[in-house]
Amino acid sequence: MLRISLAALMLSTGILFTLPNTASAAADEPGWLGVVVARGELKQWIDSTPIVERPNRPFHFYGNAVRRQYYRGNALPRPNDLVNGAALIKRPQNAAQ
């Protein structure tokens, strides 16, 4: 019977979300943009920019994964990626009116 200790499970999970973590990769990586659906000039700029140089955006799973793979060597998001993306999503102003 295979037994996995809680400590081994926590260690493997921690490694999954932290590796690779280099300062130079994080410095070169684009930041986050809080616009989910771009329109107008912003959309034209995003479409004309190579995918690895575009900013990360909430709900853009494919593009964000491509950029993570390019800059970090791992396409899986870290917990802070989820927090940063979710923090940018704002409710529309005057939605009830």
Secondary structure as GFF3:
##gff-version 3
##sequence-region A 1 97
A	DSSP	alpha_helix	6	18	.	.	.	ID=ss1
A	DSSP	alpha_helix	23	28	.	.	.	ID=ss2
A	DSSP	alpha_helix	40	48	.	.	.	ID=ss3
A	DSSP	alpha_helix	61	72	.	.	.	ID=ss4
A	DSSP	alpha_helix	79	88	.	.	.	ID=ss5
###
